[in-house]
Amino acid sequence: MLLKILLSGDGGQGIQLMSDLICRAAIQRGFFVSHIPNYGLEQRGGVSLAFIQISDNEIAYPKFSKPDIAVILSPQARERVRNYESRIMNYDIGEHKDVLAKNNVSQQSYNMFFLGLLSKLLEEKNILQREKVFELLKEKLGKKPNWEENKKTWLLGIKN
């Protein structure tokens, strides 16, 4: 089994946080993980990317051009990864705007919603346990002022 995931969003949207939590949860389950962060010019409003591979065998080459799963959190990120066509699932912010608006999710928590979606999908594929992702998330953000919103939004992603 080899699963390739591409996360993309604007700098500051939490792409690297999401990738870190996914990678750590998969490693805890005993998988081999490759992670290539691409920060670009995010400090100037550019796109942040994370290329993740999860496998039950050693990973020979960390880069890829055909992800199995792509997460796209902004129109600018969509443009940047337009040549990376996903094979299994494409999570695009545009497809979830109604759910996010209906539940009053702030833009700062969009990444938590998509982390919830990914946690659910990757648990269904026996790659990680969403409870472990939640533990890692709480460890990282539990003392932050917006923890309750992040937790609520992560759970919303799990339910969708």
Secondary structure, 3 states (H helix, E strand, C coil): CEEEEEEEEECCCCHHHHHHHHHHHHHHCCCEEEEEEECCCHHHCCEEEEEEEEECCCCCCCCCCCCCEEEECCHHHHHHCCCCCCCCEEEEHHHHHHHHHHCCCCHHHHHHHHHHHHHHHHHHCCCCCHHHHHHHHHHHHCCCCCHHHHHHHHHHHHHC
